[in-house]
């Protein structure tokens, strides 16, 4: 009798334990390096909301903004090791990883509009580039816009020659390094989380950013001028650890793909407006003067920078550059 009772009790406990285990949600740690109130920050929060709703709580997304978990130089290794499951890095990060074709996005003035950019990210080129990440243990899920970059400094940058001798912070990209050198500047590779202090202390003289990053990171407090060059884009790729992704139940993966698709539309729809609002915020602060370029001045910047396209053919690949030209109608 006692033996039967013990067996029944053990079986009941085992069942309860199994039930508790079954109810444990799958945790996705989603790390990124920018503020919550940026296009990427808001996109990550939207994905969290949709993912948790559509999986009915079977998935829990933990979002860590502002380099809370990992800085620029640490996050990719953390993803590959499985310490974090999801990132949304700038595509400039994939060059140092060995997938240099992504650096086509860093070429100055290769995109004239969001429409041109989306012909690439939403077309065959975007898919081809994501396929190249799989050998690195990474699955590409979506491209998120951040916007077009402008140059800032404590000196008015009206013409390309004004950059000469200035130390400008860039992301870790050899193409961006060539871009700054083409202007006669001194490129300084630096983690995004360190930029404000570097500008404040004069370690660097200026930087390049879309307005949303410039404003939310309070760079307008330590930069006197922002020149509306629109010379390049910062594009993000939402990526996930391949082993983790492939190991998910098929129905969960399908739900997450749907959530990502809708979060991507949301993030990209707000990117342009977020940058416009950020520019308005910079204006109202009265701390940074905006410099608007005439068509002639803009042409001078373009002429000074498109030479980088030819210089980088050997690194990025002439074929991928020509394919992007064809997709967008770009004429060098």
C-alpha positions in Angstrom: 0.0 0.0 0.0 2.8 2.3 1.1 4.8 1.4 -2.0 1.8 2.1 -4.3 1.3 5.4 -2.7 4.9 6.4 -3.1 4.8 5.4 -6.8 1.7 7.4 -7.3 3.2 10.4 -5.5 6.4 10.2 -7.6 4.4 9.9 -10.8 2.3 12.9 -9.8 5.5 15.0 -9.0 7.0 13.9 -12.3 3.9 15.0 -14.2 3.9 18.3 -12.4 7.6 18.9 -13.2 7.1 18.0 -16.8 4.1 20.3 -17.0 6.2 23.2 -15.5 9.0 22.5 -17.9 6.6 22.5 -20.8 5.3 25.9 -19.8 8.7 27.5 -19.6 8.9 30.1 -22.5 11.6 30.1 -25.0 13.7 33.2 -24.2 15.1 35.3 -27.0 17.7 37.9 -25.8 17.6 40.7 -28.4 20.6 43.1 -27.9 21.2 46.4 -29.7 23.4 49.5 -29.2 21.0 52.4 -29.8 18.3 54.2 -27.7 14.7 52.9 -27.3 13.3 56.0 -29.1 15.1 55.3 -32.4 13.7 53.4 -35.4 15.6 50.3 -34.4 14.7 50.7 -30.7 11.0 51.0 -31.6 11.2 48.1 -34.1 12.7 45.8 -31.5 9.9 46.6 -29.1 7.3 46.0 -31.8 8.8 42.6 -32.6 8.8 41.7 -28.9 5.1 42.6 -28.6 4.1 40.7 -31.8 6.2 37.7 -31.1 4.9 37.2 -27.6 1.3 37.8 -28.7 1.4 35.4 -31.7 3.2 32.6 -29.8 0.7 33.0 -26.9 3.5 33.4 -24.4 5.5 30.4 -25.6 8.3 32.9 -26.5 9.6 35.7 -24.3 11.7 38.4 -26.0 14.1 40.3 -23.7 15.2 43.5 -25.4 18.5 45.1 -24.2 19.0 48.6 -25.8 21.9 51.1 -25.5 24.7 48.5 -25.3 23.4 47.2 -22.0 24.6 43.7 -22.7 27.3 44.1 -25.4 29.1 46.9 -27.2 29.6 47.2 -30.9 32.8 45.1 -30.9 31.4 42.4 -28.7 27.9 41.6 -29.9 28.7 39.6 -33.0 30.9 37.1 -31.1 28.3 36.9 -28.4 25.7 35.9 -31.0 27.9 33.3 -32.6 28.6 31.8 -29.2 24.9 31.8 -28.4 25.2 34.2 -25.4 22.5 36.3 -27.1 20.1 35.0 -29.7 19.2 38.1 -31.8 20.9 41.3 -32.9 20.2 44.2 -35.2 23.7 45.4 -36.1 24.6 47.9 -38.9 25.4 45.9 -42.0 28.9 47.5 -41.8 29.7 44.9 -39.1 29.7 42.0 -41.6 32.8 43.2 -43.4 35.1 42.5 -40.5 33.3 39.1 -40.1 34.5 38.2 -43.6 31.4 38.9 -45.7 32.7 42.0 -47.4 29.9 42.1 -50.0 27.7 43.8 -47.3 30.0 46.8 -47.5 28.3 47.8 -50.7 25.9 49.6 -48.3 28.7 51.7 -47.0 29.6 53.2 -50.4 28.8 56.9 -50.4 26.0 58.2 -52.6 25.1 54.7 -53.9 21.5 55.2 -52.9 19.6 58.4 -53.7 16.4 57.5 -51.9 14.6 54.9 -49.7 13.0 53.6 -52.8 16.4 52.8 -54.3 17.6 51.2 -51.0 14.5 49.0 -50.9 15.0 47.7 -54.4 18.2 46.1 -53.0 17.1 45.1 -49.5 13.8 43.6 -50.6 15.1 42.0 -53.8 17.4 39.3 -54.9 20.6 41.1 -53.7 19.3 41.3 -50.2 18.5 37.5 -50.2 21.9 36.7 -51.7 23.8 38.6 -49.0 21.9 36.9 -46.2 22.8 33.5 -47.7 26.4 34.4 -47.2 26.0 34.7 -43.5 24.9 31.1 -42.9 28.4 29.7 -43.0 29.2 32.1 -40.1 26.4 30.5 -38.0 24.0 33.4 -38.6 20.5 33.6 -40.2 19.4 37.0 -41.6 15.8 37.7 -40.9 15.2 41.3 -42.1 16.7 44.6 -43.1 15.7 47.7 -41.1 16.3 51.3 -42.2 17.9 53.8 -40.0 18.2 56.6 -42.5 20.6 58.7 -44.5 23.8 60.0 -42.8 24.9 63.5 -42.3 28.3 64.9 -41.2 28.7 66.7 -38.0 31.6 68.7 -36.5 32.6 71.7 -34.5 33.5 73.4 -37.7 31.1 74.2 -40.5 31.5 71.6 -43.3 30.1 73.3 -46.4 32.4 71.8 -49.0 34.5 68.5 -49.0 37.7 70.4 -48.5 36.4 71.6 -45.0 36.9 68.0 -43.7 40.6 68.1 -44.3 42.6 67.2 -41.1 39.5 66.5 -39.0 39.3 63.3 -36.9 35.9 61.7 -37.7 34.4 58.7 -35.9 33.2 55.9 -38.1 31.9 52.4 -37.7 34.4 49.5 -38.1 34.4 49.5 -41.9 37.3 49.8 -44.3 35.0 51.4 -46.9 34.0 54.2 -44.5 37.7 54.6 -43.7 38.3 55.1 -47.4 35.4 57.6 -47.5 36.9 59.8 -44.8 40.4 59.6 -46.4 38.9 60.7 -49.8 37.8 63.9 -48.0 41.2 64.4 -46.4 39.9 63.5 -43.0 41.4 61.1 -40.4 39.0 58.2 -39.8 38.6 56.9 -36.2 36.9 53.5 -35.7 35.1 53.5 -32.4 32.2 51.8 -30.6 28.9 53.7 -30.8 28.5 53.8 -27.0 31.8 55.8 -26.7 31.1 58.5 -29.3 29.4 61.1 -27.1 32.3 61.2 -24.7 34.8 61.2 -27.5 33.1 64.2 -29.1 32.8 66.0 -25.7 36.5 65.6 -24.9 37.8 66.3 -28.4 39.2 62.8 -29.0 37.3 63.1 -32.3 36.2 66.3 -34.1 33.0 64.9 -35.7 31.1 62.0 -36.9 28.5 60.8 -39.4 25.0 59.7 -38.4 21.3 59.7 -39.4 19.6 62.5 -37.4 17.7 60.0 -35.1 21.0 58.7 -33.8 22.6 62.1 -33.6 19.7 63.5 -31.5 18.9 60.6 -29.3 22.5 60.1 -28.3 22.6 63.9 -27.5 25.4 64.6 -29.9 23.8 67.9 -30.7 25.0 69.0 -27.2 28.6 68.6 -28.2 28.6 69.4 -32.0 28.2 72.9 -33.3 27.3 72.0 -37.0 25.3 69.3 -38.8 25.7 69.3 -42.6 22.8 67.8 -44.5 25.0 65.7 -46.9 22.7 62.6 -47.0 25.9 60.9 -48.3 25.2 57.3 -47.2 22.9 55.1 -45.3 22.9 53.2 -42.1 21.1 50.0 -42.7 20.6 47.3 -40.0 20.2 43.6 -40.4 18.1 41.7 -37.9 20.0 38.4 -37.4 19.7 35.4 -35.2 22.0 32.5 -34.1 21.5 29.8 -36.7 21.7 26.8 -34.3 19.1 28.4 -32.1 16.8 29.4 -35.0 17.0 25.9 -36.7 16.3 24.3 -33.3 13.0 26.1 -32.8 9.7 24.2 -33.3 8.4 24.8 -36.9 5.2 26.5 -35.7 7.1 28.9 -33.4 9.5 29.8 -36.2 6.6 30.5 -38.6 5.0 32.8 -36.0 8.3 34.6 -35.4 8.8 35.1 -39.1 5.4 36.7 -39.4 6.1 38.9 -36.4 9.4 40.0 -37.9 7.8 40.8 -41.2 5.2 43.1 -39.6 7.8 44.6 -37.2 10.0 45.4 -40.2 7.2 47.2 -42.0 6.6 49.2 -38.8 10.3 50.0 -38.3 10.8 51.1 -41.9 7.6 53.1 -42.1 8.7 55.2 -39.1 12.4 55.6 -40.0 11.9 58.6 -42.2 9.6 60.4 -39.8 11.8 59.7 -36.8 14.7 61.3 -38.6 12.5 64.3 -39.5 11.4 64.7 -35.9 15.0 64.4 -34.7 16.1 67.2 -37.0 13.3 69.3 -35.6 14.5 68.5 -32.1 18.1 69.5 -33.1 16.8 72.8 -34.5 14.7 73.6 -31.4 17.7 72.9 -29.1 19.5 75.8 -30.6 22.8 74.1 -29.9 23.7 72.8 -33.4 23.4 74.8 -36.6 22.0 72.9 -39.6 23.8 73.5 -42.9 21.7 72.9 -46.0 23.6 72.4 -49.2 22.9 74.0 -52.5 22.6 71.6 -55.5 26.1 72.8 -56.6 27.6 72.1 -53.2 25.9 68.7 -53.0 27.3 67.8 -56.4 30.8 68.7 -55.1 30.4 66.3 -52.2 29.2 63.6 -54.5 32.1 64.1 -56.9 34.6 63.9 -54.1 33.1 60.7 -52.7 32.0 58.5 -55.6 35.7 57.8 -56.4 35.5 55.4 -53.4 33.2 53.1 -55.4 36.0 52.3 -57.9 38.7 52.1 -55.2 36.7 49.5 -53.3 35.8 47.1 -56.2 38.6 44.8 -55.2 37.4 44.6 -51.6 33.6 44.4 -52.0 33.5 42.8 -55.5 32.9 44.6 -58.8 30.0 42.2 -59.6 27.9 43.1 -56.5 28.5 46.8 -57.0 27.4 46.6 -60.6 24.3 44.6 -59.6 23.3 47.3 -57.2 23.9 49.9 -59.9 21.6 47.9 -62.2 18.9 47.6 -59.5 18.9 51.3 -58.6 19.7 52.9 -62.0 22.8 54.5 -60.4 25.2 56.1 -62.9 28.7 56.8 -61.5 
